[in-house]
């Protein structure tokens, strides 16, 4: 543990592993929990191409995979 914030409303714990990973758990407004892990420096390496095709329709003329456009009444933000 590197820091412990005992705040009644917004507590948090910060830690660092022996391998150099930073770990943070914070509780925000309305009880929202935020968990974050920071990795230590790593060597650059090649990333293998996917071995499985995309499962969603992709316009053959598209240069990039589009951002998701599916609305969920539960997960999607509403416009202000």
Buried (B, 14 or more C-beta within 10 A) or exposed (E): EEEEEEEEEEEBBBBBEEEEEBBBBBBEEEEEEEEEEEEEEEEEEEEEEEEEEEEEEEEEEEEEEEEEEEEEEEEEEEEE
